[in-house]
Amino acid sequence: MDWAAVASILGERDDRPLVLLDHEGNIRLFNRVMEQVLGWRRFEVEGRPWSDACTPSDAREEARRWIGDALRGALWSFEARALAKNGTCILFGFEFSLVGKSDEQGLLITGTRWKAAEPSRPPHGELDYHVVAEPAGFGTLVRLLVNGECVPLTKDSRCFEVIHGTGRVCDECPVQGESPEWPRISVRHTPLQDGGGTFEIKSAERIDVDVVRVRARRLSERTLEAIHAAKMQQLAERAQLSAREREVLMYLMLGRTLEEIASAIGVAVRTVKFHQANVLQKLGADSRTDLMRLLY
């Protein structure tokens, strides 16, 4: 194939994103507009399959199919997602043209329209998944259960793409945490417009040399408050705390100082100290920090 001629075509038509694939679906040329849209430099992707270099993991099988159909002349346009360098997905309207002949035949892909795709919706509920922890395939999902139901996975599905809808590893990922101890716990808070929020609590435990099991739950602040209150009630009943001792326990768990507790319940600080000593003794705790251990 006359690559110089093709490069000239790409240069002349640089008002739209263009990419040229060879007969095996590998990227041969990547024009300036495509670089701007996806953020990839041509030297970063040339020679690599489009389906691997510029496609989200959950759409790679589909990309291999439409590229194969287009190379056979059976498909002339298609709508597909592409993965930008910053991890976002771009939804393209593509048109295809065959270039060259026989083994030198290539596929010229022209982006006729493009926009940022809606982020993938992460699964809701309780998650239980196994992921590869080794650098080569980090985050590859081996198994995914949502509320106990097995979710079908495509080849090379990554946890951060399928679950969080992003193109990079999460900053608070417990799988790649620095602590040598297992299990590892991470908590991520997402504020809501109404002033509340949700917490995602993850527990990661190594189950094989290169596989880690992660269990995650999403809880609202109201749910956590309800759990906290139920645990407080359970502790108080088990230790047979008086009404005043229960009140002091509640304020202790909220992190209030002795002076603040005294002001809130209308007693002297020495009285609060007396009730605090009784609470610690009845619950078998040595300190306020120890009380937190009992609660959680």
Residue, then its C-alpha position, 0 to 999 in steps of 0.5 A: m500500500d502507498w502509505a504516503a498517499v494515505a497519509s496525504i489523504l488523512g492530512e487533507r481531511d483533517d477536519r474529522p477524526l480519522v484512523l487507518l487500520d490494516h487487514e488485521g485491525n491494527i492501527r497504522l495511521f492516526n490523524r491529528v483530530m483523532e489525537q485531539v478527541l481521544g488524547w492518544r498520541r499516534f506513536e502510543v497506539e500505532g501498531r496496536p489493535w484498535s479493539d485493544a488500544c482504543t476500546p473499553s474492555d466491555a466493548r472489545e469483542e463487539a469492536r472485533r466483530w464490527i472491524g471484521d465485518a467492515l474489512r469484509g465490506a459487509l458494514w459501511s457505518f457503525e456507532a461505537r464507543a472509544l476509550a480516551k486516554n483520560g479514561t472517559c468514553i467517547l461515542f462515535g458515529f463511524e463510516f468505513s472505506l476500504v483502501g488498497k487490495s488483498d493483503e495490503q487492504g486497509l480500513l479507513i475509519t472516519g468519525t462523522r460525529w462524536k460526543a462523550a458517552e454516558p458513564s456506565r452505571p455501576p452495579h448496585g447492592e452488595l458486591d462480591y468479586h474476584v480480581v487479578a492483583e498482579p500488575a500485568g492484568f491488574g483489576t481483571l474481573v474473574r468473577l462478579l456477584v451482585n446481591g448473590e447473582c452471578v453477572p456475565l463478564t466479557k474478556d478482560s473486563r476490569c473492575f474499575e470500568v465495570i463497577h465504577g465506570t472509569g478508565r483507571v484504577c481507583d485512588e482508594c483501591p484496597v487491592q493495591g494498598e500499601s499495607p502488607e496485612w490482609p484483609r484491607i478495608s477502604v471507605r469511600h464517601t459520595p455526598l448527595q445534593d440533599g446534604g446526605g451521602t452514601f458510603e462504599i465499604k470494601s474489604a479485600e482479602r487475598i485468596d490466591v497468589d495473584v487473585v484477591r476477593v473484594r466484598a463491597r456494600r453501599l450504605s446511606e448515611r441514614t442507614l449507618e445512623a440506624i445501624h449505629a443506634a441499633k448497636m448502641q441499644q444492643l450494648a446498653e441492654r446487654a450491660q443493663l445501663s441506666a437511662r442516664e448511662r445510656e445518654v452519656l454513652m451516646y454522647l461519648m460515641l459522638g466524640r463529645t468532651l466531658e464538659e460538652i456532655a455535662s452542658a448537654i444533659g445539665v449536670a456537673v462534669r464530675t457527675v459525667k465522669f462518674h457515669q463514664a466510669n460506670v459505663l466503661q466498667k459495665l461494658g468491659a472497656d478501658s477507654r473511649t477508644d475501646l468503646m469504639r472497638l465494641l461498637y464497630 
